[in-house]
Amino acid sequence: MTRAIILGCSGPRLTQAEADFFAEAQPFGFILFRRNVEDPAQLAELVASLRACVEHEAPVLIDQEGGRVQRMIPPHWTRYPPGAAYLKSSNDLAGARETARLGARLMAHDLHAVGIDVDCLPVLDVPIPGAHDIIGDRAYAADPEQVAVLGRAAAEGLMAGGVLPVIKHIPGHGRALADSHHDLPVVNADRAHLEAWDFMPFKALSDMPIAMTAHVVYTALDPEEPATTSRIVLDMVRDELGYQGLIVSDDLSMKALKGDLEQRAKRALKAGCDVVLHCNGDMAEMQAVLAGSKALKGKRRKRAEAAMARRVRLAEPLDVVEARARFDRLMTPYLEAKAGPDVGEAQG
């Protein structure tokens, strides 16, 4: 029985205990982080071994945005720029759109080569002045229409390469004054401002297959619960933003959420998440999430199947050498200006 959970693992190779646990738990999918990545051969082997644990065609997710959030890095993979770089690299939105699509198409090529079929991109959050920099340059722009255009370009690039996009963090993290990895952000903007600004890119891309929730309270909708555990907010996402795809929670281990992990999983699923996500690979925590999970059945299963059916089985043709050279030409001025040492893995 497939469970409505996505889980991580502790290192670059599965332990026997993890393989046994996944075989029993039958999670819907898996997610990878920097700790799981060494080189292409190792990563492809890990992806295959994860899928071998379960009795269904499990998606394997990763956060490969570029910039601060990139799990596959040099020397084995290209370092991609953050979302904000695309507008800065072009004189107009049309040019930025073309470059953003090309960058995502190249990322999809990297992911597809090792068997990863879901990328937690594009970031559709629209930052405001004074907001916490957890989003920052991960955002494509500080204008919701530009974010929507460039977010769709990135999604198209991923899908053309056989990788499903995940729009995040629905219905919007850009206004948050705190980092939800550590604290619960509370947004006090009125509903009119939220609809016109924060929610707009998500409504514009409501046709995307998968969305990831924001651990953010919007007091104009629900003064108590963050979107992930709010039936009010997730009903709004379905009914007003028109999003009918698969809704996945952000990481349940983030400190924005209250209660133990079993309770968090139960509340997120009860609120309307189709699948819950747990990332750090800690066995005791995964067991707690499993205890709070449900079977992936009914509407959840239908949405999951519909999302996975959106994968392109035959990738759009790509001359990788030419495409990388073209992308580098377009991005070289930005990359040179921003060049610096690798500071390690940022959170997604």
C-alpha positions as CSV (number, residue, x, y, z in Angstrom):
1,M,0.0,0.0,0.0
2,T,1.5,3.3,-1.1
3,R,1.6,5.9,1.7
4,A,1.1,9.6,1.2
5,I,4.6,10.5,2.2
6,I,7.9,11.5,0.5
7,L,11.0,10.7,2.5
8,G,14.8,11.3,2.5
9,C,17.7,9.0,3.3
10,S,20.8,9.6,5.5
11,G,23.7,9.4,3.1
12,P,25.0,8.7,-0.4
13,R,24.1,5.0,-0.2
14,L,21.1,3.2,1.3
15,T,21.7,1.4,4.6
16,Q,20.0,-2.0,5.0
17,A,17.9,-0.5,7.7
18,E,16.7,2.2,5.3
19,A,16.0,-0.3,2.5
20,D,13.9,-2.5,4.9
21,F,12.0,0.5,6.3
22,F,11.2,1.9,2.8
23,A,10.0,-1.6,1.7
24,E,7.6,-1.7,4.6
25,A,6.6,2.0,4.5
26,Q,6.1,2.2,0.7
27,P,6.4,6.0,0.5
28,F,5.0,7.7,-2.6
29,G,8.4,9.1,-3.4
30,F,11.9,10.2,-2.2
31,I,13.8,13.5,-1.9
32,L,17.6,14.0,-2.2
33,F,19.9,16.5,-0.6
34,R,23.6,17.4,-0.8
35,R,24.4,14.7,1.7
36,N,23.2,12.1,-0.8
37,V,25.3,13.3,-3.7
38,E,28.9,12.5,-4.6
39,D,29.2,11.9,-8.4
40,P,26.9,10.9,-11.3
41,A,27.5,7.1,-11.1
42,Q,26.9,7.1,-7.3
43,L,23.8,9.3,-7.6
44,A,22.2,7.2,-10.4
45,E,22.9,4.0,-8.3
46,L,21.2,5.6,-5.2
47,V,18.2,6.7,-7.2
48,A,17.8,3.2,-8.6
49,S,18.2,1.6,-5.2
50,L,15.5,3.9,-3.7
51,R,13.1,3.0,-6.4
52,A,13.9,-0.7,-6.0
53,C,12.5,-0.5,-2.4
54,V,9.0,0.2,-3.4
55,E,6.4,-1.6,-5.5
56,H,5.3,1.5,-7.6
57,E,7.0,4.0,-9.9
58,A,8.2,6.3,-7.2
59,P,9.2,9.9,-8.1
60,V,12.6,11.1,-6.9
61,L,12.7,14.8,-6.0
62,I,15.5,17.3,-5.6
63,D,15.9,21.0,-5.0
64,Q,18.0,22.1,-7.9
65,E,17.2,25.8,-8.3
66,G,20.6,27.3,-8.8
67,G,22.2,29.9,-6.7
68,R,22.1,29.1,-3.0
69,V,19.9,26.1,-3.4
70,Q,21.6,23.5,-5.6
71,R,22.2,19.9,-4.5
72,M,24.2,18.8,-7.5
73,I,27.3,21.0,-7.8
74,P,30.7,21.3,-9.5
75,P,32.9,19.6,-10.4
76,H,30.5,17.0,-11.7
77,W,27.6,19.4,-12.5
78,T,27.2,23.0,-13.7
79,R,26.6,25.7,-11.1
80,Y,23.5,27.5,-12.2
81,P,22.6,31.1,-11.2
82,P,19.7,32.0,-8.9
83,G,16.3,33.0,-10.3
84,A,17.0,36.7,-10.0
85,A,19.9,36.5,-12.4
86,Y,17.7,36.0,-15.5
87,L,16.2,39.5,-15.5
88,K,19.6,40.9,-14.7
89,S,21.2,39.2,-17.6
90,S,18.8,40.6,-20.2
91,N,17.5,43.9,-21.4
92,D,13.9,42.7,-21.5
93,L,11.5,40.1,-20.1
94,A,11.4,38.2,-23.4
95,G,15.1,37.7,-23.3
96,A,15.1,36.7,-19.7
97,R,12.3,34.2,-20.4
98,E,14.3,32.5,-23.1
99,T,17.4,32.2,-20.8
100,A,15.4,31.0,-17.9
101,R,13.8,28.2,-20.0
102,L,17.3,27.3,-21.4
103,G,18.7,27.1,-17.9
104,A,15.9,24.9,-16.7
105,R,16.2,22.7,-19.8
106,L,19.9,22.1,-19.0
107,M,19.1,21.4,-15.4
108,A,16.5,18.8,-16.6
109,H,19.2,17.2,-18.7
110,D,21.5,16.8,-15.6
111,L,18.6,15.4,-13.5
112,H,17.2,13.1,-16.1
113,A,20.7,11.6,-16.7
114,V,20.8,10.2,-13.1
115,G,17.1,9.2,-13.0
116,I,15.7,12.2,-11.0
117,D,12.3,13.1,-12.4
118,V,11.0,16.0,-10.1
119,D,12.7,19.3,-9.4
120,C,11.4,21.6,-6.7
121,L,11.4,24.6,-9.0
122,P,10.1,27.2,-9.9
123,V,10.0,29.5,-6.9
124,L,7.0,31.7,-7.4
125,D,7.3,33.7,-4.3
126,V,7.4,37.5,-4.8
127,P,9.6,39.2,-2.2
128,I,8.8,42.7,-0.8
129,P,11.2,45.2,0.7
130,G,12.1,44.2,4.3
131,A,11.1,40.5,3.9
132,H,13.4,37.8,5.3
133,D,16.1,36.9,2.8
134,I,15.3,33.2,2.9
135,I,13.7,33.8,-0.6
136,G,15.8,36.8,-1.7
137,D,17.5,36.2,-5.0
138,R,15.8,32.8,-5.3
139,A,12.9,34.8,-6.6
140,Y,12.8,35.6,-10.3
141,A,11.7,39.2,-9.7
142,A,10.0,41.6,-7.3
143,D,6.9,41.9,-9.6
144,P,4.3,39.1,-9.6
145,E,3.7,39.2,-13.4
146,Q,7.4,38.9,-14.1
147,V,7.7,36.0,-11.6
148,A,4.8,34.3,-13.4
149,V,6.4,34.6,-16.8
150,L,9.8,33.5,-15.7
151,G,8.4,30.7,-13.5
152,R,6.5,29.3,-16.4
153,A,9.6,29.5,-18.6
154,A,11.5,27.4,-16.0
155,A,8.7,24.9,-15.7
156,E,8.5,24.5,-19.5
157,G,12.3,23.9,-19.6
158,L,12.1,21.2,-17.0
159,M,9.1,19.5,-18.6
160,A,10.7,19.5,-22.0
161,G,13.6,17.5,-20.5
162,G,11.4,14.9,-18.8
163,V,11.4,16.5,-15.3
164,L,8.3,17.6,-13.4
165,P,8.3,21.1,-11.9
166,V,7.1,21.9,-8.4
167,I,5.7,25.4,-7.9
168,K,6.6,26.7,-4.4
169,H,5.7,27.9,-1.8
170,I,2.0,28.1,-2.4
171,P,0.3,30.5,-1.8
172,G,3.4,32.7,-1.3
173,H,6.4,33.0,1.0
174,G,7.8,36.3,-0.3
175,R,6.2,38.6,2.2
176,A,7.3,36.6,5.2
177,L,9.5,38.4,7.8
178,A,10.9,35.1,9.2
179,D,12.6,32.0,7.9
180,S,10.1,29.1,8.3
181,H,13.0,26.6,8.8
182,H,13.4,28.3,12.2
183,D,10.3,30.3,13.0
184,L,6.6,30.6,12.1
185,P,6.2,33.6,9.7
186,V,3.0,35.6,10.2
187,V,1.8,37.7,7.3
188,N,-0.7,40.4,8.2
189,A,-1.4,41.8,4.8
190,D,-5.0,42.2,3.8
191,R,-6.6,39.8,1.4
192,A,-6.7,42.3,-1.5
193,H,-2.9,42.7,-1.4
194,L,-2.4,39.0,-1.0
195,E,-4.5,38.2,-4.1
196,A,-3.0,40.9,-6.2
197,W,0.6,40.2,-5.3
198,D,1.5,37.0,-3.4
199,F,-1.1,34.7,-4.8
200,M,-1.1,35.9,-8.4
201,P,1.8,33.8,-9.8
202,F,0.3,30.7,-8.3
203,K,-3.0,31.4,-9.9
204,A,-1.2,32.1,-13.2
205,L,0.5,28.7,-13.0
206,S,-2.4,26.7,-11.6
207,D,-2.0,24.2,-14.4
208,M,1.3,22.9,-13.0
209,P,1.4,19.3,-11.8
210,I,2.8,19.7,-8.3
211,A,2.8,22.5,-5.7
212,M,4.6,22.7,-2.4
213,T,3.0,24.6,0.5
214,A,4.3,27.5,2.6
215,H,4.6,27.2,6.3
216,V,3.2,30.7,6.6
217,V,0.2,32.1,8.5
218,Y,-1.9,34.6,6.5
219,T,-4.0,36.3,9.1
220,A,-6.5,37.6,6.5
221,L,-7.5,34.0,5.8
222,D,-6.6,31.9,8.9
223,P,-5.1,33.7,11.9
224,E,-4.0,30.4,13.6
225,E,-2.7,27.9,11.2
226,P,0.0,28.1,8.5
227,A,-1.0,27.2,5.0
228,T,0.4,23.6,5.3
229,T,-2.1,22.8,8.1
230,S,-4.9,25.1,7.3
231,R,-8.0,23.8,5.6
232,I,-9.1,27.4,5.0
233,V,-6.0,28.3,3.1
234,L,-5.8,25.0,1.1
235,D,-9.5,25.2,0.2
236,M,-8.7,28.7,-1.1
237,V,-5.9,27.3,-3.2
238,R,-8.2,24.8,-4.7
239,D,-11.3,27.0,-5.1
240,E,-10.0,30.5,-5.8
241,L,-6.5,29.9,-7.3
242,G,-7.9,27.0,-9.3
243,Y,-5.1,24.6,-8.4
244,Q,-6.2,21.0,-8.9
245,G,-2.8,19.4,-9.0
246,L,-0.9,17.4,-6.4
247,I,-0.3,19.4,-3.2
248,V,2.8,18.4,-1.2
249,S,3.7,19.9,2.2
250,D,7.0,21.6,2.7
251,D,9.3,19.7,5.1
252,L,7.5,18.7,8.2
253,S,10.7,18.9,10.3
254,M,10.9,22.7,9.9
255,K,10.4,24.6,13.1
256,A,7.5,26.7,11.8
257,L,5.2,23.8,12.6
258,K,4.0,22.8,16.0
259,G,3.5,19.5,17.6
260,D,5.4,16.2,17.1
261,L,6.0,14.8,13.6
262,E,3.1,12.4,13.8
263,Q,0.7,15.2,14.7
264,R,2.2,17.4,11.9
265,A,1.6,14.7,9.3
266,K,-2.0,14.2,10.5
267,R,-2.8,17.9,10.5
268,A,-1.3,18.5,7.1
269,L,-3.2,15.6,5.5
270,K,-6.4,16.6,7.2
271,A,-6.0,20.2,6.0
272,G,-5.8,19.1,2.4
273,C,-2.2,18.2,1.5
274,D,-2.2,15.2,-0.7
275,V,1.3,14.1,0.4
276,V,3.6,15.1,3.2
277,L,7.3,15.6,2.9
278,H,10.0,14.8,5.4
279,C,13.6,15.5,4.3
280,N,16.4,14.8,6.8
281,G,16.5,11.0,6.7
282,D,16.4,10.5,10.4
283,M,14.9,7.1,11.0
284,A,13.0,7.8,14.2
285,E,11.5,10.9,12.7
286,M,10.5,9.0,9.5
287,Q,8.8,6.4,11.6
288,A,6.8,9.1,13.4
289,V,5.8,10.6,10.0
290,L,4.7,7.2,8.8
291,A,2.6,6.8,11.9
292,G,0.8,10.0,11.1
293,S,0.4,9.3,7.4
294,K,-2.4,7.9,5.3
295,A,-2.7,5.6,2.3
296,L,-2.4,7.3,-1.0
297,K,-5.9,6.6,-2.3
298,G,-9.1,8.2,-3.6
299,K,-8.6,11.8,-4.8
300,R,-5.0,11.8,-3.5
301,R,-4.1,8.9,-5.7
302,K,-5.9,10.3,-8.7
303,R,-4.0,13.6,-8.3
304,A,-0.7,11.8,-7.9
305,E,-1.3,9.7,-11.0
306,A,-2.3,12.7,-13.0
307,A,0.8,14.6,-11.9
308,M,3.1,11.8,-12.8
309,A,1.4,11.3,-16.1
310,R,2.6,14.8,-17.1
311,R,6.2,13.5,-17.4
312,V,7.5,13.7,-21.0
313,R,8.8,10.2,-21.9
314,L,10.8,11.4,-24.9
315,A,12.8,14.6,-24.0
316,E,12.9,17.5,-26.4
317,P,16.0,17.3,-28.5
318,L,19.0,19.2,-27.1
319,D,22.5,19.8,-28.3
320,V,24.0,19.9,-24.9
321,V,27.3,21.4,-25.9
322,E,25.8,24.2,-27.9
323,A,23.1,24.9,-25.3
324,R,25.6,25.1,-22.5
325,A,27.9,27.4,-24.5
326,R,24.9,29.6,-25.4
327,F,23.7,29.7,-21.8
328,D,27.2,30.6,-20.6
329,R,27.4,33.4,-23.1
330,L,24.1,34.8,-21.8
331,M,25.0,34.5,-18.2
332,T,28.8,35.2,-18.1
333,P,28.6,38.8,-17.0
334,Y,26.3,37.9,-14.1
335,L,28.3,34.9,-13.0
336,E,31.6,36.8,-13.1
337,A,30.2,39.5,-10.9
338,K,28.8,37.0,-8.4
339,A,31.7,34.5,-8.4
340,G,32.7,33.4,-4.9
341,P,33.5,30.4,-2.8
342,D,31.1,27.6,-2.3
343,V,29.4,28.2,1.1
344,G,27.7,24.8,1.4
345,E,24.1,23.7,1.1
346,A,21.2,26.1,1.7
347,Q,17.8,24.9,2.6
348,G,14.9,24.8,0.1
